[in-house]
Amino acid sequence: MQMRTLCPNLYREDALETVLEVPIPEEIFASTKNNKSWQNIKSWMKSHTEKSPVALFGGQNTEIQLLFGVVGAPLIPFPILSNHRFSQKSFKKIPMESSMAKYIVQQYVAATGGESALNAIHSMYAMGKIKMATTEVIEGNCKAMKLKSNKNGAGEMGGFVLWQKRPGLWSLELMVSGWKISAGSDGTVAWRQTPWHNSHASRGPPRPLRRSLQGLDPRSTANLFSNSICTGEKTVHGEECFVLKLEAEPSTLKARSSSNVEIIRHIIWGYFSQKTGLLVKLEDSHLLGIKSPGNDDVFWETTMESAIQDHKTIEGVNIAHGGRTCVSLFRYGENSENQTRTRMEEVWTVEEVDFNIKGLTLDCFLPPADLKKEDEGCVVVTSKNGGRNAKSPHKIRPNGSARVGAAKGVSKVVAIDCEDDHPEVFEGDEEL
């Protein structure tokens, strides 16, 4: 499938084509102009100011907000060192589980091209296509509602562009069904920008983009797991793998927490093939609690599993060119009727990769001019039936609507935005 970098001029048919900031799949343009993706792209390119982004959202776009907030640009909880040396002759003075992990990481470095090849990469560019979908919603004691599946061709299509420069400099632009999310890090602060939320910084020190560690940046992956422990073996997709584990320190979790939101844990597992030495699965799980009046605290548990596939050698470095991420977002606390489990998935394919990009300076990673950190105050969002929900960890702007669109069915968990890993959430009696 080809990625389109130009689209027809929206004002004059005989004018030059418009250059797209983010290439998108060709099939988005193949259908008629009544196609919703085309209409979204058309309105996005014409003007961001004619209508409030929140006012434009409705129905299917509420789902896109959820997908963007959870799957779009999640971060890894550990800063990555760039000057780590993988060659170590002796592991005698360190615990067995740590020495095994270091040996497995050495094998991974060799499988992805070797330390010399990885050290020769100072910057990277990747472009590809993605397809996202909310596949299932389970509420209270009700039966699961199957919504859609990427396997059947359903889902929201789009593309992404990633630029990265060591150490800690990255920039991501992702556009799905005409809506765009931007995120990045200048080495000092990590930030995110969406159509319905001004630019805002994540809490704590800047951290790497999870998408980079899904087979696109072997050196950062090796650096990440250099301090892990080996917890055993497991079969993944019919392949015997070693399992490496990393758990965030309490001080790291505290730096990312606020007065209203506590990050309780964040754990990462890497599954490395015993046959090839490559990373074939990346899994992480984090749990946060949102404080509410009384003893009705609400907990959100997010689990992400990424199958990393289709490795190809680019300039001597083994890069994954495809994969699938499955996400489970579980809300519990209060009572069983308010429990909600939402499942999402993303399928991605990398179309282009290049290294050592000339002209990629620090200016390319500067945060937006309107970047600011949100206040730690929060509000209680009230549902249509008057029930009070868990506090949102950030303020909702007066000119923004807490209810962002309608769909058919029953109440659905909606993520207005994610500041760091804190989902700004509410329960609405919106129809799915």
N, C-alpha and C positions, 0 to 999 in steps of 0.2 A: 504494500500500500504506500502511495506517495504522500508526502507532506506538502501542503501548499504554502508558499511564502508570499504570494500576491493574491489579491482578490479584486473583482471588478469595482470600478469607481461607483460609489453609491449615489452620486449627484448627476453625472453625465456619462452616458454609455460610450461616447467617443473619446473620453478623457483617458489619461494614463491610469494604469492599475495602481492600487494602494498597496504599499509594503506592510505586511503584517509583522508586528513586534514578536509574536509567538506563532510559529508555523502550526497549522492545524491539518487534520486528516482531510484528504481529498473528498471523501464521501459526504462531508458536511455541505459541500457546495453542489453535490450531484443531484440533490432533490430539488423540489420546486421552491419558490419563494415563500410558500405558505408554511414551509418547515420551520418549527419553532427555533431551532438552532440558528438558522439563517436570520430570522427576525431579531434574535438576541445579538448576533454579531453586528447586524445592521444598526441597531439602536446604540450599541456600545461604541461603534466607530463614529457615529454621527455626533453624539454629544453625551457627556457625563453630567451636564448641568441642566438639561431641560427638565428633568424630573429627579426627585430624590431617589437614590439607589434603593432605599428601603421600600419606597412607594412602588417601584417597578416590580418588586418581588411578589410572587404569589404562586400557590400550588406547587408545581414541580420545582420551582426555584428555591422553595424552603428546603427541599432535599439537597439541592446543590450547596446551600449554606452549611448544612450538616456535614456533607462530604468534604467541602473545603476546610471546615474547622477541624475535622478529625484526621482526614487522610491527606489533605493537600500538602502541608509542609511541617510535619511533626519533627521534633528535635530529639537528639540523644542526650541523656542526662549527664554525660561525662565529657569534660573538655579533652581534646586529643593533643598529645605532645607530638611535635613534628621532628624532634631531634633524637628520637629513640633509635638505638642500634639493635638489630635483631640477632646478629651473630654473637652467640655466647657459648664458650667452650665447655663450661662446667655449670651444672645445676645442683651440686652437692649440698650447698648451704641453704637451700630453700625447700619448703614443704613439697611432698610428692605431687599433690594436685596442682601446685603452681608450676613446678618443673615440667610436668606433662603438658600443661597449657602452653608454656613457652616453646616447647618442642613442636607442638601442633601448629603454632603460629609460624615457626620457622618453615615448616613444610608448606604452609599456605603461601608464604612469601615466595618460596621457590616455585610453587605451582602457578603463581600469577606473573612470573617473569624474572624473579630474582631481585635481590636488594639493589643492585646497581641500576637495573632498568627502572625500578620504582623511584629511586633517588634522583633519576634524571628528569622526572616529571615535576615541573614547577607550577604549571597551571593546566586547566582542563576545560573543555567545552563539550556539552552533550545536549542533543536535541532528540525528542521522541514523541510518541503518541501515547495517550492514556484513555482508558474507559473506566468510569466509576459508576457504582450503583449501590443503592440501599436494597439489600436482598431480603431482609426479614425484620419484622417488628413483633415482639412478644410483650404483651402488657398484662400485669397482674397475674391472675390465674387463667387468663384466656388462652385459646389456642394460638399458635404462631400464624401470622399472616405472611405468606410468601408474596413478595412484591415483584421482584424481577431477578434475573440472573444474567451475568455477562456471558455465560456459556451459550445462551440463546440469542445473543446479539443485542440484548437490551442494555441500557445504561447511557450515561452522559459522556459524550466523546470530546476529546480535546487534545492539546499538545503542551509540551513544556520545553523550556530552555534553561540550562544550568551552566553557570560560569563559576569556576573555583580556582583559588590561588592559595598556596600554602604561605603562612599558616593561618587558619581560621577565617579566611576570606571567601565568601560564597554569595551568589546571587541567583535566585530562582524566580522565573516567571512562568505561571501556569494558567492556561485558559481552557475552560470547559463550558461548552454550550454558550459561548459568548461572554461569560463572566470570567474575570481575571483576578488572580491573587498574586501578589509579589511578596517575597521574603528575602532576607539576606543577613549577613553579618560582616561588619567592618573590622573584626578582631577585637572590638571593645564592647559592642552591643549587638544582640540579635534582634531583628525586628520583623514585623509582618504588616501587610496592608491588603485590605479587601474592599470590594465596592460598597459594603455597608458599614465599614468601620475605618476611622482614620488610622494612620500609621501608629503603631505602639510597640514598645520594647518588651521583651520577655524578662522575667525576673531572673536574678542571679547572673553569673558570668556567661559570656557567649558560648554557645554549644554548637556542635556540628549538625548538619541536616541529615535526617535518617535516610532520605532518598539517595544520598551520596554513598551510603554504606551498603546499599542493595546491589553491590557488585560493580559500581562505577568507580570507586576509589579504593583499590586494594591496599595502598599504603596506610590510609587512615583506618581502614578496617583492622589491619595488623596492629597498628598502634593502639587502637581501642582495646583489643583483646590481649595485649601484651601483659596486662596485670590481672588477667582472669584466672579462674581455677577450672580444672577439668572435673566434671561431675559424673562422668561415665560415658556410655555408648547408647545410641538409639538408631533405629531404622527410620529413615525419612525417604518417602517415595521410592521404596525398595532399595535404598542405598544405605549401607552401614556408615554411621557418622560418629565422630567424637563430639561431645557436648561441652562447650565452654560457657561459663557463667560469670556475669558481672553484676554486682549489687551496689546501688548508690549509697554513699555514706550518709549518716544522719545530718552532718553539717551541710552537705550538698542539698539534701531535701529541705532543710530549714531555710536555706538561701532562696529557694524557689517558692516557699510558702508565704502566706500573708496572714493578716489578723483574722480573716474569715475563711481562708482556704488552707488546709494542711495537706502537703504531699506526704503520704504515709509510707509509700515504698515505690521503687522503680527498679526493675530487674531486667537484664538483657541476657539472652541465650544465643549462642552461635553454634550452628551444626555444620561441622567440617567433614567432608567426605574422606573416608579412610582410603578410598581407591585413588582419587584424583588430588586430594589435598585442598580442594576448593570449598568455599563457603556456599552451601546449597540451601540454607534456611536461616533467616534472622527473625528472632522472636523477642518481643519485649512486653512487659506488663507493668502498669502503674496504677496505684490506688490513691485517690484523694478524697478528703472529707470536706464538706461544706457545712459550716456551723449555722445552726438555726436556733431560734428561741426555744428554751426548754431542752428536752432530750431528744428532739426530732432531727438530729443531724442526718444529712443525706450523704451517701457515699457513691462515688463513680469509679468503676473499675474498667480500664481499657486494656485490651489485649490485641496485639498486632502480630500476625505471622506472615512473613514474606518468603515465598518460594523463589529462589534465584536461579535463573536458567539461561540457556543459550549463550554460553561463553565463547567469545571470539578473540583472537589475538590482534591487537592494534599496536603497531610500532613496538612489538616485543612484550606487550603487557596484556594479560588475559582479562577481558572486560565482559561482564554479563550484559546481554542485549535484550533481556526480557524477563518477565516474572509476573507473579500475582501476589497481592497483599490482601489478606482477609482480616477484618477488624470486628471485634465484639465489644460493644459499649453497654455496660450493665449498670443500671441505677437501682440502688436499694436503700433501705432505711425506712423510717416511718412505719408503714404497714405494707402487707403483701400486695394490696390492691394498687399501690403506687409504684411497684417494681416494674422496670422496663428494660428489656434487652433488645438492642438494635444491632443488626449485623450488616456490614458493608464490605464491599470488595473493590479492588482496583487491579486492572490488568494493564501492564505497560510494556512498551517496546521501544528500544533505543534505535534510532535511525542513523544518527551521526555521532561520532566521537573524535575529538582532536586534542592534542596535547601541546603544551608550551606555546600558548597563544601570544603572538606579538602585539604590543600595544595595550595589554590588559594591565592597567595601572591601578593604584589604590583608589583613584577617583571613580573607578567603575563599581566600587563597592560602598560608596557613601550612602548613608541612610537618607530617607526622604526628609525634606525640609520641615514637614509638619510632625516629625517624630516626637512623641512624648510618652511618658509612662502614665498609666491610668491611676487615678486615686484609689486608695484602698477601701474607700467607702463602698457600700453596697445597698441595693434596694430589694424589697420583697415584691416579686412579680405576682400579681393576682390573676387567677384564671377566671373564665367567664362565669363559672358558677359560684364565685366568691371565695373559693378555697385558696389558701395561702401556700405557696410553694417555697422550696428552699431558696435561701438568699443567693443572688447572683454575686460572684466574686468581684464584679466591677460595676461601675455606674452605667446605667443606660441613659443615653443622651435624651434630653427633653424633646428634640425634634425627630427622634427615631421612634418607630413603633415597635413595641415588644412583640406584637403578633405580626409575623411576617408571612402572611399568605395562608391560603386554605387549600385543603386537599380532601379526599373522601375516606371515610371510615371512622376510626376512633382516634383518641388522643395520641399524640406522637411526641417523642422527645425531640426538641429542636435546639441546635447549637447556633446561637446568633453569631458567636465568634469565639475563638480560642486565644486567650492571652497566655502565651507560653503553653502549658498543658492544662490550664484552668478553663474548662468549657463554660462559657457564659450561657447558661441554660435556663429553660423554663418549660413547664408543662402547659400546653394549650389544649383547649377542647376543640382544636381544629380538626376538620374532617380530612381523612387521608384520601 
